[in-house]
Each structure stands twice: as structure tokens, then as C-alpha cells.
Amino acid sequence: MSAQATPETLGKLSDAPPPRDPNTSKAKAITGKSPMRIALGRLARDKIAVICAATVLFFALVAIFAPLICRLFGVSLETGRATTLIGYNGLPLKGPPNNAFDPQHPFGVAPRTGKDNLAYWVYGARTSLLIATVATLFASTLGVILGLLAGFLGGIFDKMISFVTDFFLTVPFLLAALTLAPIISERYASSGEENYRRIQLFALIGVLAVFGWMGVARLIRGEVLSLREREFVMAARVLGMPTRRILVRELLPNLAAPIVVSISLMLPAFVAAEAGLAFLGIGVTSGASWGQTIERAVTYFKIYPLYLWEPLIGIVLLVLALNLLGDAVRDALDPKTRR
């Protein structure tokens, strides 16, 4: 005779989570809203995300309106007045570090050269955001396309794309940049300053994009491997829908969340990479760059610390704001996140 069932063996109905009441105010608030509107509502309620978004917007406006800001403060990248700004010891005659605030040069001027720090800070922000944004766009596009094809087609296509992805992951990014920089410098150094600056910009964007797409491709491939077995994809196949239409109309909209998260995390990484490469002398060395300013300011850190702190604080604030905003976007797009 079997033992009588007890509450311990049957369990308690109260152990299960209570069903949600559709009449509650929280349930009514999200009724009829798309996932993107729900995510935007979460972001709007996140104070850290709002502060970070405002910081990123500030830097974006500075980068876009750099010429207007320089005209507004009466500064420029020209160094024609360097002889009247620099003393015998190479330090500025007006403003920091040995003199009071100079309204004509709010951020001071660079030692020995007399370059205006505000103008180079503003245009440095433009250089960093331009390179990081364009490189992120190209890397994300390439990663999404290859990830879609590898995950959906499978077979030999998946093996080939996975091999290429693994190959690029094994190549050290810094070593590749150190190898390409001297080649570009030697090949185009005599083509004129303006043309050389443009070539440096395009070359750095290409290097960042070529060595930055692998993480996105792997993420998208994993998501597609899961989505291609869903009922809506199988139904599209049964109906005879072409592969291109399935990828663009059926799978791609369901990958919006991981793509947005990848972009939000890739952008600050490229900002930091651009500054680091410029500091090492293999990035943008001709023109305004935060990394180049830091490289020149290291020598004067003890006697002129403001010269170093200005670009350093700009990099830290921008990268930190982008990283925190990326984390907030990831949490807002995650349906399991509870705030």
C-alpha cells in the first residue's frame, strides 16, 4: 500500500508566483505599446541614463558645431601669434600655469607652440566622435551581415565565416596598427598635409572597422541560430519566401535589441582606441586629436597640469557616459530586467 501523500510531497500552490492581474496600473501602462516604446520609457525613468545621454549629446553638439564654437570664443587652430604668447622658457605669457585666467584663451595655450587649447579640445572631440561613429557604423554593418549569413545558411557558409572570424580574432589589433601606420606614413607623407590628414583619417577608420566586427558577427550568429528554428521562420520557408526577404523582413527586426546594444558598447571602445593610437603616434598625428595633446602634455605635467587634464577629462567623461548609457540601453531592452 502506497504511503499517503503529504503537503511536502505534493507541494504548495502558494509556492508558484501569483498570476499578474491585467487590470493593475502597471499592466495597463504597457498595454498596446511596442517593445521599443517600453524600452524608451524605461530609459526615461533611469536618471543615470538621462544624465549620460545629456553628456553624450553635449559632446555630439560640440563636435558638430566646432567651427561655430571657435568663432564664438574667438579662437582657432592657427598659431600665428605664438611669438607673442610664449615666454623664453616656453610657458605662456598669459593665463595658466603662472598667470591668471585669460578670457581670450579660456583653456589656455600650449607650451612652446602657442596653440589654443580650447580650439584643439573642440576639434579633438570632433575627430574622436567622427572616427568612432563611422568605424562603428561600418563594423556593425559588416558584423550583422556576416552573422546573419552564417547563422541562417549554416553548412559550408557558417564554417567559412566562422574561420574568418576566428582568424581576425587571433591577429593582435595593436600589432596590426603598428604595422600599417609606417606603411601609410611612408607611402602618403609627401602627398600634401591636407591629403595626408584625410588619408590618416580613412586608414584609422578602416583599421578599427576591420578589427571590430567579429564580436557583433558572433553575437548575431548565435541569435540567428535560435531564431531560424522558430515557427514564423519555418512558415516563411514553407510559403516559399526568398532567403533575402526572410533575413531582412523576418530575422533582422528581431535582432534590433542585440544590434543596438553592440553599437552602444562598441562606440566608447573606438573612442578610447582612437585616443590611445594617437597617443602612440600611429593614429591621427596630423591635426587636432585628444591623444596627441595628451602625448605632448605628459612632459609638462608637473609645471602645467591643466594642459594634460583638459583632454584627459574629455576622454574619461565621453567614454564613461557612453559605457553607462550602453548598459542602460541593454537593461531597458531586456524584458527580464525589473526596475
N, C-alpha and C positions, 0 to 999 in steps of 0.2 A: 504494500500500500504506500503510495507516494505521500511525502510529507506535505502538510497543509501549507499553502502559500502564505507568506507573511508580508507585511509592508516593505521589509527590507528587500525581499526578492522581487516584488512587483514594482517597486519604485513609487515615487510620489508624483502626482500630476503637477504639483506646485514647483517641482524642480525645473520644468520646462519654462522658457521665457514666455511671459504673457503676450497674447496677440495684440498687435497695435490697433488702436481704435482709429478708424478713418475720420472720425468726427472731431478729433483733437485739433487745436490751433496749429500745432507743428505739422500735422499731416495735411491740413488744408493749405498751409503756406506753400507747399511744394507741388500741390495738385495742378496738373496741366503745364508744368514748367519743364523745359528741356534740360538735359544734364549740364549743358554749358551755362544756362541761366542759374541753375542751382550752384554751380561752382563759382560763378561770379558773385553770387550772394554770399557765399562763404568767405571769399576773398575780401569783400567789402566789410565784413564783420571782424576781420582779423586786423588788429591795429598795427602789428609788426609788418604785415603785408602792405598795408596802406602807406606806412612810412617809407618802406623800401621802394614801393612803386613811385612815390613822390621823389625820392632821391634819384632813381634811375631816370625819371622824366626830366629832372633838373640837369643831369649830365647830358641827356639827349638834346635838350634845348641849347645848352652851351655849345655842343658840337655843331648843331645845325646853324646857329646864329653866331658863330665865332667871328666872322668879319665885322658884323654889326656891333658886337660887344667890344671889340678892339677899337672901333671908331668911337663908340660911346665913351670909353675911358681915355681916348687919345693915345693909344699905344699901338705898336706894330712890331713885326718881326725884323724890321730894318735896324741896323746898328750904326747908322751914320754919325750919331752923337756920342759914340763910345769914348772918344778922347776927352770930352767934357764931363763924363760921368765917372771915370775911373781915376783913382789916385796913383801915386808912384808905386804903392805896394799891391796894386791890383784890385783893391777893395773899392766899393762905390763911394763917391764923394757925398752923395745924398742918400738918405734912407738907411735901412739896416745894412750891416750889423752895428756900425759905430755911430749912426746918426738917427734922428727922429724920423717919423713916418713921412714919406714923400708922396703927396697927392698925385703928382704926375706919373708916378710908378707905384701903384698900390701894393704890388707884390715884391717891390724892389727890382734891382737889376743884377745880372750875372757878373761875377768877378772876371776881371781882365777883358772880357768882350763887350760888356755894357748891354747885352741883350735883355730886353724887358721880360721879366719872369711871368707876368700876367699873360702877355701875348703868347708865350711859349706854353704856358699851362693850358690856355683855352684851345690852342691848336693841337696840343698834345692829346687833349680829351677827344678832339675830332679824329685824330689819327687812330687812337686806340679803338674807339667805337666803330669807325668805318671798317677797319681791318677785321675786328672781331665779328661784326654783323655780317659782312659779305662772306667771310670764311665759314661762319655758322650756317648761312643760307646754302652755300654750295655743299658743305659736308653733310648737312641734314638731308638735302635732296638726294645726293648720291647714296647715302646710307639707307634711306627709305626705299628707293628704287631697288637696290640690290637685296635688301631684306625681304621685300615683297616677292621678288622673283625666286629667291632661294627658298622661302617658306612655302610658297604656293606650288611651284613647279616640282620641287623635290628632285630626286634622282641625280643625274649627272650634273644638272644645273646647280643644285644645292651643294654638291661636293666641290665643284669648281669655285663657286663664290665663297664657300667656307675656307677653301685652301688659300684663296687670295686674301681673305680677311685675316687668317692666321699668319700669313706671310708678312703683311704690313704690321701686324701686332708685334712681330719679332724684331722689326727694324727699330732701333732706338731713335726717337724723334730728334733729340738734341744732336746726335751724331750726324743724322741726315742734314739738319740745318747747318751744322758746322762745315759739312762737305759742300753744300750747294752755294753758300754765301761767297766763298772766294772765287768760285767759278763765275758767278753772276758779276761780281765786282770787277774781275779781270776782263770779262767779255764786254761789259757796257760802261765801264768807268769813263771812257773817252767820248761818249755819245752826247755830252751836254748835261749840265746839272739838272735841268728840269726833266729831261727824258730819263736820266739815271734815277731820279727820285720816283718817277712813275713806275719804272721797271722794278725797283726795290719793293714798292707797294704791292704790285701784282705778284711778284715772286713770293713774298711773305704770305699773301692770301692763299696762293697755290699750295705752299708747303703746309700751312695749317689745315687746309681743306683735305689734302691728300692723306694726311696722317691723323685726321679727326673723325672720319666717317665710320670707323669699324664698330665702335660701341653702339651707334644707332642701328647699324645693319644687324648686329646680333640681337638687339632688343626687338626690332621689328620682325625678324625671322622667328623668334620664339613666340611672339604674339600670333603671327600668321599660322604657325603650325597648330595652334589651338583653335583659331577661328575657322580654318578651312574644313574642319570636321563638323561644324555647326549646321543646323538644318537649313538656314537661309542660303548658305553657300551650296549645299547639296541640291537644294531646289533650283538655284540658278543654273547649276550644271545640267540638271535634268531638262530644264527648259531650253537648253541649247545656247545659253548666253555666252558670248565670246570671252576669252580669258581677260582681255584688256578691260572689258566692261565690268567683269567681276572684281578685278583688282581696284579699279577706280571708283566704281559706284557702290560696291558691297563691302569690300575689306577696308579701304582707306578711311571712310568715315568712322569706322570702329577703332581706328588707330590714332584718333586725334589726341587722346589723353597722353599716351606714351611719347608721341612726337612733340607735343608742347612741353612736356617735362624734360625731354632730351635737349631741346633747344634752350630752355631756361637754365640748364646746368652747363651746357657747352659754351654759352656766351661768356660767362665770367672766366672760364678756363682759358679761352682765347685772349681775353683782355690781359690776364696775368702773363700768358705766354708771349704776347707781343711786347710787353714791357720788359720781361726777362731777356728776350732775344736782343732787344735794342740795348739793354744794359751790357750784354756780352759783345756788342758790336757787330752782330750778324742780322739785325732786323732793319728797321728804318734808321739809318745813320745819317741821311741827308734830309734835313727838315726838322720840324718840331716833333718831339717824342718824349713822353714821360720817362721812359727807360734811359734815353740818352742824357736827359737832365740829371737823373739820379747818378749816372756814371760820372758826370762832371762834378757833381756836388759832393761826392764822397771825400774828395781831397780837402774841401773847405768845411767839413762838418764841425770841427771844434771851434772855428772862428766865425762861421756863418751858417749855423744850423737851419735857419729858415729856408735857405736855398735848397736843402735836401728835404725838409719836411713838407714843403708845398706839393711837389709831385707825388711823394710817398703817401700823403694823406688822401690825395685824389684817387690813387690806385686802390688803397685799402677801402675807402668808402664805396667806390663803384663795385669792386669785386664782392665785398660783403653784402651790399644791397642786392646785387644780382643773385648771389647764392641763397640768401634768406628768402627772396621772392620766388626763386625756383622751388625751394622746399615748401613754401606756402601754396604754390600752384599744384605741386604734387599732392599735398594733403587735400586741397579743395577738389581735385579731380578724382580722388579715391572715394568710392561710395561707402567704404567701410570705416572711414575716418569719422570720429564723433567729436564735435566741438561744442 
